[in-house]
Amino acid sequence: MKKLKFLIGIATAAIIMLIPGCGLKTDDNIYKQFINDELKLDGKTFSEIFSFMQEDFDMDPTTFYYDVDEDGKDELLVSTFFYGYNIYDVRDGKLVLLDCGDGTAAVCGVYEGNGHVYVSHSDFSHAGRKLLTLTRYDKNGSVIETITINAEYWDSENDVYDENSDFTYNGQKITMQEYENYMNSYVFIDPESEKAKKEN
């Protein structure tokens, strides 16, 4: 009887280990395998995906972890410098790309504010505009909220906005003070942020 209970215990533990989110940190292992080039995504290793970092900028990508979709589990964030973050999630035991930057006019980042976490796409580097879109994801990768906060000042000689510039929140015209209040209500998350983790 004792031997039977022992075998049942081992079998139960083995089954639990196979269930995503149970036993060992399955998601963490998948992220680490990816970073260590032991796992490919769409046929490419981590080093192959981010080889442009060394080729173009002579630097390595920075990795850290943060719960982007508010499901209680951290996602893997890879900072690509000019293009912002590549954000990876694990769903049903498989690595997926949740979101990423799309050039310097749509740099990917993460903000926290008003009790939620948002993936951002922004353009703060081009003249005449400061554009920010905040997207909130659920655990399945579905978009459940989108916010846009924009300032446009195409005719400014000094490339700075003032009270006469065009400010909008979700497409609705707002004042400069309202724009700044909205912007100040969100905190950008970088690898040095309090809740960010270097090792998961």
N, C-alpha and C positions, 0 to 999 in steps of 0.2 A: 504493500500500500504506500509506504514512504517513497519507494522508487517511482511509483506511478505518479504521485503528487509532484515529485521532483521533475519528472519528464513533462508533465502538464505545465509546470511553472516555466520551464525552458521554452516550450512551444509558445506559450502566451507572450513571453518576452520577445521572442522572435517576430511574432505577428505585430506587436506594438511597434517594433523597430521599423517595420515596413510601412506604417501609417504615417503620412506626412504630418509633421508637427509633433509627433510623439517620439519617445525614446531619445536617441541622440539628436542633436540639432541638425536635422536633415538639411534644412534650407542653408544653414551656415556652411555645411560641408560642400554643398553644390556651389555656393559662391566661392569658396576657397579653391575648389577644383578648377573653376573657371579662371580665377586669377593666376593659378599655377600652371595654366595651359594644359590641364588634364581633361578639360571638357570644352567642346566646341559649340558655338552658337551659329546657326546658319552656315556651317562648314568652316568657320574661322575660330582660331584660338584668341584669347585675350590679347596676346602680343601682336597678332596679325591685325586685329581690329584697331588697336591703338598704336600701330607702328608709325603713323603720321606724326605722333607727338615727338618722337626722336628725330624723324626726318625733317619736319618743318620747324620745330621749336627747340630741339635739343634738350628735351626734358621728358620725364616719365609722368604718366597720369597719376593722380592722387585718388586713392580709394577710401571710402568711409561708409558707415551704415546709418540709416535713419528710417523711421517708420513713416513713409510717404503717404500710404493709403489708409492709415489709421486702423489697421487690422490687428494691431498688437505685436506685429513681427517686423523687424527691420528689413528694408530693402538695401541693395548694394548700389552705391552711387560712385561713379567714376568721373572725376573732374578733368575735362579736356581743354582747360584754359580758355581759349577764345570762343569756343562753342558751348561752353557750360557743361552740364552733366549728361552722362548716359545713366539712366536709372533702370536697374534690373530687378525683377521679381521672380519668385518661384511659385508656380501654380501646378498643382497635381504632380509635383516632383520634377517639373521641367523648368529650366531657365527661360525667361522671356524678357524682351526689352519693353519696358513700360513706356518710356518716353526718352527723348534726346534733343539736343540742340540741332537747329537747322540753319547754320551759318551765323554770322555776326548780327543779322537782323532778327534772329529768333533764338537767342541764347537761352538755354535751358537751366533753370535753377529751382530752388525750393524755398518757400516762404512759410512762416507760421504766423497766424493772427486770427483774432476773433474765435479762438477755440478750435481752429482747424489747421490742417497742413495742406498746402497747395503746391503743385508743380507750376513753374512759371516759364513763360517765353517772353523775352524782353528785347528791346532795342534801345540801349542807352548810349550807344557809341557813334551814331550818325547825327549829323547836324540837323537842327530844326525840329527835333522830336524826342520824346521820352515815352516809349510805348511799353505797357506791361499787361500781359494776360495771365490770370491765375486760374488754374484748373484743379478741381478737387476730384480725386478718383476714389472709387470704392475698392474692396478687396478683390473684385473680379476684373479690375482694370476699366470699368465703365465710368464715364464722366458723369458726375452728379451735380456739378456747379461750375460755372465759368464767370469770371469777373474781369472786366477791362478797365484800366485806369490810365488815361493818356493825357499828355501835354504836347501841343504842337505850336511851334513858334518859327515858322518858315522865314519870316521877314526880319528876324532879330539879327542885328549886325554883330552882336557879341555872342551869339549862339547861347543865349540864356532866356528863360521864360520870364514874363512879368504879368501884371494884372490884366494886360490886354491880350494875352495869349489865349489860345483855345484849349479848354480843359473839359474832359468828359469822363463820366463814370458809367459804364455799361451803355455807352452811346448817348447819355443824357448830359447836357451842358451843366457844368459846375463852376464854382469860383476857384481862384488860385488857392485860397485858404482851405477850401474843401478838398481840393486835390492833395495838398500837402498833408492834411489830416488823414486822408485815406492812405497815402504812402507811408506815413509814420505809424500806422496801425499794423503794419506787417513787418516782420523781422526776417531778414535773409539768413538762410542756414548754410553755413560753410563747414569745412572739416574741423574748424576750431570751435564751433558752437557747443554750448554746454551739453546738449542732448546727443550730439553726434558721437559716434563710436568709431575708433580706428580699427579695432579688432572686435569681431562679433562672437 
